[in-house]
Amino acid sequence: MICIRDYCFEYLDHTADVMIKAYGRNLKHAFYSAAAGMLHLIYDVDKVESDSEKIEIESYGDYASEVLYDWLSNILAQFYIKKIAFGFFKIKNLRRIKNGKKQWYLKGYAMGEPYSMEKHNFKKEVKAVTWHGLDIKREGRAKYVIEFIVDI
């Protein structure tokens, strides 16, 4: 298991891609650990020292897994588009709602600093988050486990 700040995750064997197992004391915290685990495949998340750059992510979904997929996909896309090394995460809202068809809502932020290949130590390219194998489980009263696969 790898822990950076208080984001904990591990990489599991998978035939062609990488499976990530992320842990959290609550659902928000598990989302943070999932993002850190995904990004740590690309660069050293622990070398991100500043939260001077910030992007907002807002998502709706029928299931928490849809919102998680959108959260991770947005963070990955913004890393490649804006060249920001994210290392800090904040979710202001992650809750069930009763608003028409959609049942879950997320509003959060990914924060970091301008990406530098030398400082952040580029490792490998992550192409996408996949739906295959994506799962959110609750273990006990205060622990969440997220499993998902990224295409490398």
FIGURO-98488 format. One record per residue: residue in three letters; y, z, x of N, C-alpha, C, O in turn. Coordinates in Angstrom, 2 decimals. Example, Ala and Ser with C-alpha at 12.3 -4.5 7.8 and 13.67 -1.06 7.14 Angstrom:
BEGIN
(badren "Ala"; (-5.69; 7.80; 13.19); (-4.50; 7.80; 12.30); (-3.30; 7.80; 13.20); (-3.32; 8.46; 14.24)),
(badren "Ser"; (-2.25; 7.08; 12.85); (-1.06; 7.14; 13.67); (0.03; 7.87; 12.90); (1.14; 8.04; 13.41)),
***
This chain:
BEGIN
(badren "Met"; (-1.18; 0.00; 0.85); (0.00; 0.00; 0.00); (1.24; 0.00; 0.89); (1.28; 0.66; 1.93)),
(badren "Ile"; (2.24; -0.75; 0.47); (3.51; -0.83; 1.18); (4.57; -0.18; 0.31); (4.65; -0.48; -0.89)),
(badren "Cys"; (5.38; 0.70; 0.88); (6.50; 1.29; 0.15); (7.78; 1.04; 0.94); (7.87; 1.38; 2.12)),
(badren "Ile"; (8.76; 0.44; 0.28); (10.07; 0.19; 0.86); (11.07; 0.87; -0.06); (11.11; 0.60; -1.26)),
(badren "Arg"; (11.87; 1.77; 0.51); (12.68; 2.67; -0.29); (11.71; 3.39; -1.21); (10.82; 4.08; -0.70)),
(badren "Asp"; (11.82; 3.29; -2.51); (10.78; 3.87; -3.35); (10.09; 2.82; -4.21); (9.59; 3.12; -5.29)),
(badren "Tyr"; (10.07; 1.55; -3.71); (9.37; 0.46; -4.37); (7.99; 0.34; -3.70); (7.92; 0.12; -2.49)),
(badren "Cys"; (6.93; 0.47; -4.46); (5.59; 0.44; -3.88); (4.77; -0.70; -4.46); (4.79; -0.94; -5.67)),
(badren "Phe"; (4.05; -1.38; -3.59); (3.26; -2.53; -4.00); (2.18; -2.78; -2.96); (2.21; -2.22; -1.87)),
(badren "Glu"; (1.23; -3.64; -3.32); (0.22; -4.08; -2.37); (-0.15; -5.51; -2.69); (0.09; -6.01; -3.79)),
(badren "Tyr"; (-0.75; -6.17; -1.70); (-1.19; -7.53; -1.86); (-2.71; -7.53; -1.95); (-3.40; -6.91; -1.14)),
(badren "Leu"; (-3.22; -8.23; -2.96); (-4.66; -8.29; -3.19); (-5.17; -9.70; -2.86); (-4.43; -10.68; -2.97)),
(badren "Asp"; (-6.42; -9.77; -2.48); (-7.02; -11.06; -2.17); (-7.06; -11.94; -3.41); (-7.36; -11.49; -4.51)),
(badren "His"; (-6.74; -13.20; -3.21); (-6.81; -14.20; -4.27); (-7.18; -15.52; -3.60); (-6.83; -15.75; -2.44)),
(badren "Thr"; (-7.88; -16.37; -4.32); (-8.42; -17.59; -3.71); (-7.38; -18.47; -3.03); (-7.55; -18.82; -1.86)),
(badren "Ala"; (-6.30; -18.83; -3.73); (-5.34; -19.76; -3.14); (-3.94; -19.19; -3.04); (-3.18; -19.58; -2.16)),
(badren "Asp"; (-3.60; -18.29; -3.91); (-2.25; -17.75; -3.97); (-2.26; -16.29; -3.55); (-3.19; -15.84; -2.88)),
(badren "Val"; (-1.24; -15.54; -3.94); (-1.18; -14.12; -3.60); (-1.05; -13.31; -4.89); (-0.19; -13.59; -5.72)),
(badren "Met"; (-1.91; -12.32; -5.04); (-1.80; -11.40; -6.16); (-1.06; -10.15; -5.68); (-1.35; -9.61; -4.62)),
(badren "Ile"; (-0.10; -9.72; -6.47); (0.70; -8.54; -6.14); (0.41; -7.47; -7.18); (0.36; -7.74; -8.37)),
(badren "Lys"; (0.23; -6.26; -6.72); (0.04; -5.11; -7.58); (1.20; -4.16; -7.28); (1.33; -3.66; -6.17)),
(badren "Ala"; (2.03; -3.93; -8.30); (3.24; -3.11; -8.12); (3.12; -1.84; -8.95); (2.51; -1.83; -10.02)),
(badren "Tyr"; (3.72; -0.77; -8.45); (3.61; 0.54; -9.09); (4.99; 1.09; -9.44); (5.97; 0.83; -8.75)),
(badren "Gly"; (5.04; 1.84; -10.53); (6.29; 2.48; -10.90); (6.07; 3.74; -11.70); (5.09; 3.86; -12.45)),
(badren "Arg"; (6.97; 4.68; -11.55); (6.89; 5.93; -12.31); (7.25; 5.71; -13.77); (6.92; 6.52; -14.63)),
(badren "Asn"; (7.96; 4.59; -14.04); (8.26; 4.16; -15.40); (8.29; 2.63; -15.39); (8.14; 2.02; -14.33)),
(badren "Leu"; (8.49; 2.02; -16.54); (8.42; 0.56; -16.62); (9.53; -0.11; -15.80); (9.27; -1.11; -15.12)),
(badren "Lys"; (10.75; 0.42; -15.85); (11.83; -0.15; -15.04); (11.49; -0.12; -13.56); (11.65; -1.11; -12.85)),
(badren "His"; (11.03; 1.02; -13.12); (10.69; 1.19; -11.71); (9.57; 0.23; -11.29); (9.58; -0.28; -10.17)),
(badren "Ala"; (8.61; 0.00; -12.17); (7.54; -0.96; -11.87); (8.11; -2.38; -11.74); (7.66; -3.14; -10.89)),
(badren "Phe"; (9.10; -2.73; -12.57); (9.76; -4.03; -12.45); (10.46; -4.15; -11.09); (10.41; -5.21; -10.47)),
(badren "Tyr"; (11.10; -3.07; -10.63); (11.76; -3.08; -9.31); (10.72; -3.33; -8.21); (10.92; -4.15; -7.32)),
(badren "Ser"; (9.60; -2.60; -8.29); (8.56; -2.73; -7.27); (7.95; -4.12; -7.28); (7.62; -4.66; -6.22)),
(badren "Ala"; (7.81; -4.71; -8.46); (7.28; -6.08; -8.56); (8.22; -7.06; -7.86); (7.76; -7.93; -7.11)),
(badren "Ala"; (9.51; -6.93; -8.08); (10.49; -7.81; -7.44); (10.46; -7.62; -5.92); (10.46; -8.60; -5.18)),
(badren "Ala"; (10.43; -6.39; -5.46); (10.39; -6.13; -4.02); (9.12; -6.69; -3.40); (9.16; -7.26; -2.30)),
(badren "Gly"; (7.99; -6.54; -4.08); (6.73; -7.05; -3.57); (6.74; -8.57; -3.44); (6.25; -9.12; -2.46)),
(badren "Met"; (7.31; -9.24; -4.44); (7.40; -10.70; -4.40); (8.31; -11.15; -3.25); (7.95; -12.04; -2.48)),
(badren "Leu"; (9.47; -10.54; -3.14); (10.43; -10.94; -2.11); (9.95; -10.60; -0.70); (10.27; -11.31; 0.25)),
(badren "His"; (9.19; -9.51; -0.58); (8.70; -9.10; 0.74); (7.71; -10.12; 1.33); (7.46; -10.12; 2.53)),
(badren "Leu"; (7.16; -10.98; 0.48); (6.34; -12.09; 1.00); (7.22; -13.11; 1.72); (6.76; -13.78; 2.65)),
(badren "Ile"; (8.48; -13.22; 1.31); (9.40; -14.23; 1.85); (10.15; -13.70; 3.07); (10.30; -14.40; 4.07)),
(badren "Tyr"; (10.63; -12.48; 2.98); (11.41; -11.87; 4.06); (11.22; -10.35; 4.03); (10.63; -9.81; 3.10)),
(badren "Asp"; (11.71; -9.68; 5.06); (11.60; -8.22; 5.16); (12.65; -7.56; 4.26); (13.82; -7.46; 4.63)),
(badren "Val"; (12.22; -7.12; 3.11); (13.12; -6.49; 2.14); (13.77; -5.24; 2.74); (14.91; -4.91; 2.42)),
(badren "Asp"; (13.04; -4.54; 3.59); (13.58; -3.31; 4.19); (14.73; -3.57; 5.15); (15.42; -2.63; 5.54)),
(badren "Lys"; (14.97; -4.82; 5.54); (16.10; -5.15; 6.42); (17.38; -5.46; 5.65); (18.43; -5.68; 6.25)),
(badren "Val"; (17.30; -5.47; 4.32); (18.49; -5.66; 3.49); (19.24; -4.33; 3.47); (18.72; -3.31; 3.02)),
(badren "Glu"; (20.48; -4.36; 3.98); (21.24; -3.12; 4.15); (22.37; -2.94; 3.14); (22.87; -1.83; 2.96)),
(badren "Ser"; (22.77; -4.01; 2.50); (23.95; -3.95; 1.64); (23.63; -4.45; 0.24); (22.71; -5.24; 0.03)),
(badren "Asp"; (24.41; -3.97; -0.71); (24.28; -4.47; -2.08); (25.59; -5.17; -2.50); (26.02; -5.08; -3.65)),
(badren "Ser"; (26.19; -5.87; -1.54); (27.50; -6.50; -1.76); (27.44; -7.72; -2.68); (28.44; -8.05; -3.32)),
(badren "Glu"; (26.30; -8.37; -2.77); (26.12; -9.52; -3.66); (25.29; -9.08; -4.85); (24.34; -8.30; -4.71)),
(badren "Lys"; (25.64; -9.57; -6.05); (24.94; -9.11; -7.24); (24.80; -10.25; -8.24); (25.73; -11.02; -8.45)),
(badren "Ile"; (23.61; -10.36; -8.84); (23.41; -11.29; -9.94); (22.95; -10.49; -11.16); (22.27; -9.48; -11.04)),
(badren "Glu"; (23.34; -10.97; -12.32); (22.92; -10.33; -13.57); (21.79; -11.14; -14.18); (21.79; -12.37; -14.14)),
(badren "Ile"; (20.82; -10.44; -14.72); (19.70; -11.08; -15.41); (19.61; -10.48; -16.80); (19.59; -9.27; -16.97)),
(badren "Glu"; (19.56; -11.35; -17.79); (19.41; -10.93; -19.17); (18.27; -11.74; -19.76); (18.21; -12.95; -19.60)),
(badren "Ser"; (17.36; -11.06; -20.45); (16.19; -11.75; -20.96); (15.72; -11.13; -22.27); (15.84; -9.93; -22.50)),
(badren "Tyr"; (15.19; -11.99; -23.12); (14.54; -11.57; -24.37); (13.13; -12.12; -24.35); (12.88; -13.17; -23.77)),
(badren "Gly"; (12.20; -11.41; -24.99); (10.84; -11.92; -25.08); (10.07; -11.22; -26.18); (10.44; -10.14; -26.63)),
(badren "Asp"; (8.99; -11.86; -26.59); (8.13; -11.25; -27.60); (7.32; -10.10; -27.01); (6.91; -9.19; -27.73)),
(badren "Tyr"; (7.09; -10.15; -25.71); (6.27; -9.15; -25.04); (6.98; -8.70; -23.76); (7.80; -9.43; -23.20)),
(badren "Ala"; (6.65; -7.52; -23.30); (7.21; -7.03; -22.03); (6.82; -7.98; -20.89); (7.60; -8.16; -19.95)),
(badren "Ser"; (5.64; -8.58; -20.97); (5.20; -9.50; -19.91); (6.09; -10.74; -19.84); (6.30; -11.27; -18.74)),
(badren "Glu"; (6.61; -11.22; -20.96); (7.53; -12.36; -20.94); (8.83; -12.00; -20.23); (9.37; -12.79; -19.45)),
(badren "Val"; (9.32; -10.81; -20.50); (10.56; -10.35; -19.87); (10.33; -10.15; -18.37); (11.20; -10.49; -17.56)),
(badren "Leu"; (9.19; -9.61; -17.99); (8.85; -9.45; -16.58); (8.80; -10.80; -15.88); (9.36; -10.96; -14.80)),
(badren "Tyr"; (8.13; -11.77; -16.48); (8.04; -13.11; -15.92); (9.44; -13.69; -15.70); (9.73; -14.26; -14.65)),
(badren "Asp"; (10.30; -13.56; -16.69); (11.66; -14.07; -16.60); (12.45; -13.34; -15.52); (13.18; -13.97; -14.75)),
(badren "Trp"; (12.32; -12.02; -15.44); (12.98; -11.19; -14.42); (12.61; -11.69; -13.02); (13.49; -11.96; -12.20)),
(badren "Leu"; (11.31; -11.82; -12.76); (10.86; -12.25; -11.44); (11.26; -13.69; -11.14); (11.70; -14.00; -10.03)),
(badren "Ser"; (11.11; -14.57; -12.11); (11.46; -15.98; -11.92); (12.95; -16.16; -11.64); (13.32; -16.97; -10.79)),
(badren "Asn"; (13.79; -15.41; -12.34); (15.23; -15.48; -12.10); (15.60; -14.98; -10.71); (16.42; -15.60; -10.03)),
(badren "Ile"; (15.01; -13.89; -10.29); (15.30; -13.35; -8.96); (14.88; -14.36; -7.89); (15.62; -14.61; -6.94)),
(badren "Leu"; (13.71; -14.94; -8.05); (13.23; -15.93; -7.08); (14.15; -17.15; -7.04); (14.51; -17.62; -5.96)),
(badren "Ala"; (14.51; -17.66; -8.20); (15.40; -18.83; -8.26); (16.75; -18.53; -7.63); (17.28; -19.35; -6.88)),
(badren "Gln"; (17.31; -17.37; -7.92); (18.63; -17.03; -7.38); (18.58; -16.82; -5.87); (19.56; -17.10; -5.18)),
(badren "Phe"; (17.45; -16.35; -5.35); (17.31; -16.26; -3.89); (17.46; -17.65; -3.27); (18.18; -17.82; -2.29)),
(badren "Tyr"; (16.77; -18.63; -3.83); (16.81; -19.98; -3.28); (18.13; -20.68; -3.55); (18.62; -21.43; -2.71)),
(badren "Ile"; (18.73; -20.46; -4.71); (19.98; -21.13; -5.07); (21.18; -20.54; -4.34); (21.98; -21.27; -3.75)),
(badren "Lys"; (21.30; -19.22; -4.38); (22.50; -18.56; -3.83); (22.31; -18.01; -2.43); (23.26; -17.53; -1.82)),
(badren "Lys"; (21.09; -18.07; -1.91); (20.80; -17.59; -0.55); (21.20; -16.13; -0.37); (21.88; -15.76; 0.59)),
(badren "Ile"; (20.77; -15.31; -1.34); (21.01; -13.86; -1.27); (19.68; -13.17; -1.01); (18.69; -13.41; -1.71)),
(badren "Ala"; (19.65; -12.30; -0.01); (18.48; -11.48; 0.26); (18.61; -10.23; -0.61); (19.41; -9.34; -0.33)),
(badren "Phe"; (17.82; -10.18; -1.66); (17.88; -9.03; -2.57); (17.01; -7.90; -2.04); (15.90; -8.12; -1.56)),
(badren "Gly"; (17.52; -6.69; -2.15); (16.76; -5.52; -1.72); (16.97; -4.32; -2.60); (16.38; -3.26; -2.38)),
(badren "Phe"; (17.83; -4.47; -3.60); (18.16; -3.37; -4.52); (18.14; -3.92; -5.94); (18.57; -5.04; -6.19)),
(badren "Phe"; (17.64; -3.12; -6.86); (17.50; -3.56; -8.24); (17.94; -2.48; -9.20); (17.75; -1.29; -8.94)),
(badren "Lys"; (18.52; -2.90; -10.31); (18.97; -1.94; -11.33); (18.79; -2.59; -12.69); (19.30; -3.68; -12.94)),
(badren "Ile"; (18.07; -1.92; -13.56); (17.92; -2.38; -14.93); (18.65; -1.38; -15.82); (18.30; -0.20; -15.87)),
(badren "Lys"; (19.68; -1.86; -16.51); (20.45; -1.01; -17.41); (19.74; -0.83; -18.75); (19.79; 0.24; -19.35)),
(badren "Asn"; (19.09; -1.89; -19.21); (18.38; -1.87; -20.48); (17.04; -2.56; -20.35); (16.97; -3.69; -19.88)),
(badren "Leu"; (16.00; -1.90; -20.74); (14.68; -2.49; -20.89); (14.07; -1.77; -22.07); (13.61; -0.63; -21.96)),
(badren "Arg"; (14.07; -2.44; -23.20); (13.63; -1.75; -24.41); (13.10; -2.71; -25.45); (13.34; -3.92; -25.40)),
(badren "Arg"; (12.38; -2.13; -26.38); (11.94; -2.87; -27.56); (13.12; -2.97; -28.51); (13.89; -2.02; -28.65)),
(badren "Ile"; (13.25; -4.11; -29.15); (14.32; -4.29; -30.13); (13.73; -4.86; -31.41); (12.61; -5.38; -31.42)),
(badren "Lys"; (14.46; -4.76; -32.46); (14.07; -5.38; -33.72); (15.18; -6.34; -34.09); (16.06; -6.03; -34.89)),
(badren "Asn"; (15.12; -7.54; -33.48); (16.17; -8.53; -33.65); (15.52; -9.89; -33.89); (15.31; -10.66; -32.94)),
(badren "Gly"; (15.20; -10.19; -35.13); (14.56; -11.47; -35.41); (13.18; -11.52; -34.81); (12.38; -10.60; -34.98)),
(badren "Lys"; (12.88; -12.60; -34.10); (11.55; -12.80; -33.53); (11.31; -12.03; -32.23); (10.21; -11.55; -31.99)),
(badren "Lys"; (12.34; -11.91; -31.41); (12.15; -11.32; -30.09); (12.03; -9.80; -30.18); (12.76; -9.15; -30.93)),
(badren "Gln"; (11.10; -9.26; -29.40); (10.80; -7.84; -29.49); (11.23; -7.03; -28.27); (11.29; -5.80; -28.35)),
(badren "Trp"; (11.54; -7.67; -27.15); (11.91; -6.97; -25.93); (13.22; -7.52; -25.39); (13.52; -8.70; -25.54)),
(badren "Tyr"; (14.01; -6.64; -24.76); (15.29; -7.02; -24.18); (15.42; -6.38; -22.80); (15.05; -5.23; -22.60)),
(badren "Leu"; (15.95; -7.15; -21.85); (16.22; -6.65; -20.51); (17.61; -7.10; -20.09); (17.99; -8.26; -20.29)),
(badren "Lys"; (18.37; -6.18; -19.52); (19.62; -6.51; -18.84); (19.60; -5.73; -17.53); (19.53; -4.50; -17.51)),
(badren "Gly"; (19.67; -6.48; -16.45); (19.60; -5.83; -15.15); (20.27; -6.64; -14.07); (20.87; -7.68; -14.31)),
(badren "Tyr"; (20.14; -6.12; -12.85); (20.82; -6.71; -11.70); (19.89; -6.70; -10.49); (19.08; -5.79; -10.31)),
(badren "Ala"; (20.02; -7.74; -9.67); (19.43; -7.78; -8.34); (20.60; -7.83; -7.37); (21.53; -8.62; -7.55)),
(badren "Met"; (20.55; -6.98; -6.35); (21.67; -6.86; -5.43); (21.18; -6.98; -3.99); (20.06; -6.61; -3.67)),
(badren "Gly"; (22.04; -7.51; -3.15); (21.69; -7.66; -1.75); (22.85; -8.18; -0.94); (24.00; -7.87; -1.22)),
(badren "Glu"; (22.53; -8.97; 0.07); (23.52; -9.49; 1.00); (23.18; -10.94; 1.32); (22.07; -11.39; 1.03)),
(badren "Pro"; (24.11; -11.67; 1.91); (23.80; -13.05; 2.28); (22.54; -13.11; 3.15); (22.38; -12.34; 4.10)),
(badren "Tyr"; (21.67; -14.04; 2.82); (20.40; -14.17; 3.53); (20.60; -14.76; 4.92); (21.33; -15.74; 5.10)),
(badren "Ser"; (19.94; -14.16; 5.90); (19.94; -14.65; 7.27); (18.50; -14.73; 7.74); (17.79; -13.72; 7.76)),
(badren "Met"; (18.06; -15.92; 8.13); (16.68; -16.11; 8.57); (16.36; -15.21; 9.78); (15.25; -14.69; 9.91)),
(badren "Glu"; (17.35; -15.03; 10.64); (17.13; -14.21; 11.83); (17.05; -12.72; 11.47); (16.13; -12.03; 11.90)),
(badren "Lys"; (17.99; -12.24; 10.69); (18.02; -10.82; 10.34); (16.87; -10.42; 9.43); (16.22; -9.40; 9.65)),
(badren "His"; (16.60; -11.23; 8.41); (15.64; -10.84; 7.38); (14.22; -11.33; 7.66); (13.30; -10.99; 6.91)),
(badren "Asn"; (14.03; -12.11; 8.73); (12.70; -12.49; 9.20); (11.91; -13.30; 8.16); (11.02; -12.77; 7.49)),
(badren "Phe"; (12.24; -14.57; 8.02); (11.53; -15.45; 7.09); (10.04; -15.43; 7.38); (9.62; -15.55; 8.53)),
(badren "Lys"; (9.22; -15.28; 6.31); (7.77; -15.24; 6.46); (7.10; -16.47; 5.86); (6.47; -17.25; 6.57)),
(badren "Lys"; (7.23; -16.65; 4.54); (6.63; -17.80; 3.88); (7.36; -18.10; 2.59); (8.09; -17.25; 2.06)),
(badren "Glu"; (7.16; -19.29; 2.09); (7.82; -19.70; 0.85); (6.98; -19.28; -0.35); (5.77; -19.49; -0.37)),
(badren "Val"; (7.63; -18.69; -1.33); (7.00; -18.43; -2.62); (7.57; -19.47; -3.57); (8.78; -19.52; -3.78)),
(badren "Lys"; (6.70; -20.28; -4.15); (7.15; -21.37; -5.01); (7.46; -20.92; -6.42); (8.45; -21.34; -7.01)),
(badren "Ala"; (6.61; -20.05; -6.98); (6.80; -19.66; -8.38); (5.96; -18.45; -8.73); (4.97; -18.14; -8.06)),
(badren "Val"; (6.38; -17.77; -9.78); (5.58; -16.73; -10.42); (4.69; -17.45; -11.42); (5.14; -18.39; -12.08)),
(badren "Thr"; (3.45; -17.04; -11.55); (2.56; -17.68; -12.51); (2.24; -16.75; -13.68); (2.33; -15.52; -13.55)),
(badren "Trp"; (1.89; -17.33; -14.80); (1.45; -16.54; -15.96); (0.04; -16.03; -15.76); (-0.33; -14.98; -16.28)),
(badren "His"; (-0.73; -16.78; -14.99); (-2.13; -16.42; -14.77); (-2.23; -15.05; -14.09); (-1.63; -14.83; -13.04)),
(badren "Gly"; (-2.97; -14.16; -14.69); (-3.18; -12.84; -14.10); (-2.06; -11.85; -14.30); (-2.15; -10.73; -13.80)),
(badren "Leu"; (-1.00; -12.22; -15.01); (0.12; -11.31; -15.22); (-0.28; -10.22; -16.21); (-0.70; -10.52; -17.33)),
(badren "Asp"; (-0.14; -8.96; -15.80); (-0.58; -7.85; -16.65); (0.28; -6.62; -16.37); (0.63; -6.34; -15.22)),
(badren "Ile"; (0.60; -5.91; -17.42); (1.32; -4.63; -17.31); (0.42; -3.57; -17.93); (0.01; -3.69; -19.09)),
(badren "Lys"; (0.11; -2.54; -17.16); (-0.77; -1.47; -17.66); (-0.08; -0.12; -17.49); (0.69; 0.10; -16.55)),
(badren "Arg"; (-0.37; 0.73; -18.39); (0.10; 2.11; -18.27); (-1.10; 2.97; -17.89); (-2.15; 2.92; -18.53)),
(badren "Glu"; (-0.92; 3.73; -16.84); (-1.97; 4.64; -16.37); (-1.44; 6.05; -16.46); (-0.62; 6.47; -15.65)),
(badren "Gly"; (-1.90; 6.77; -17.43); (-1.40; 8.12; -17.63); (-0.05; 8.09; -18.33); (0.38; 7.05; -18.83)),
(badren "Arg"; (0.60; 9.20; -18.36); (1.87; 9.31; -19.09); (3.06; 8.77; -18.32); (4.04; 8.34; -18.93)),
(badren "Ala"; (2.99; 8.77; -17.00); (4.20; 8.45; -16.25); (3.97; 7.43; -15.13); (4.69; 7.45; -14.14)),
(badren "Lys"; (2.99; 6.55; -15.29); (2.75; 5.59; -14.22); (2.45; 4.22; -14.82); (1.64; 4.10; -15.74)),
(badren "Tyr"; (3.11; 3.20; -14.28); (2.89; 1.82; -14.69); (2.38; 1.01; -13.51); (2.78; 1.24; -12.37)),
(badren "Val"; (1.51; 0.07; -13.80); (0.97; -0.84; -12.80); (1.17; -2.26; -13.32); (0.81; -2.58; -14.45)),
(badren "Ile"; (1.74; -3.10; -12.48); (1.95; -4.51; -12.81); (1.13; -5.34; -11.83); (1.17; -5.11; -10.62)),
(badren "Glu"; (0.40; -6.30; -12.36); (-0.31; -7.26; -11.51); (0.16; -8.65; -11.88); (0.29; -8.99; -13.06)),
(badren "Phe"; (0.41; -9.47; -10.86); (0.80; -10.84; -11.09); (0.50; -11.68; -9.86); (0.31; -11.15; -8.76)),
(badren "Ile"; (0.48; -12.98; -10.06); (0.15; -13.91; -8.98); (1.36; -14.81; -8.73); (2.01; -15.27; -9.67)),
(badren "Val"; (1.64; -15.03; -7.45); (2.68; -15.98; -7.08); (2.04; -17.17; -6.38); (1.07; -17.03; -5.64)),
(badren "Asp"; (2.62; -18.32; -6.62); (2.19; -19.57; -6.02); (2.90; -19.72; -4.68); (4.13; -19.72; -4.61)),
(badren "Ile"; (2.11; -19.83; -3.60); (2.71; -19.99; -2.27); (2.42; -21.37; -1.71); (2.84; -21.69; -0.60)),
***
